[in-house]
């Protein structure tokens, strides 16, 4: 990891440590687990990108999906998730899963036989 990328990863971790995030956060050296009440996000910060695993259970064994973001976009993603008017929705279906940040005021879609939806309560 070169100095610029290490500095970017350190900046992200310093931001997470200093920010007042909704829910609870467990911080490790290069990762953190964010509990949003019903939805868990595990951020693994690497040299160039961050991998975000999402699940509806705290155990890493039950991580259901993930996506990758450039490190330069992570702080804006954290701010969007932390917005008091937004909640996180994760959806699982036969062909995969999806993650999205939606307005708190929008109607929550119900789960069905082959589609399960989970919403953060915070």
Secondary structure, 3 states (H helix, E strand, C coil): CCHHHHHHHHHHHHHHHHCCCCCEEEECCCEEEEECCCCEEEEEECCCEEEEEEECCCCHHHCCEEEEEEHHHHHHHHHHHHCCCEEEEEEEECCEEEEEEEECCCCCCCCCCCEEEEECCC
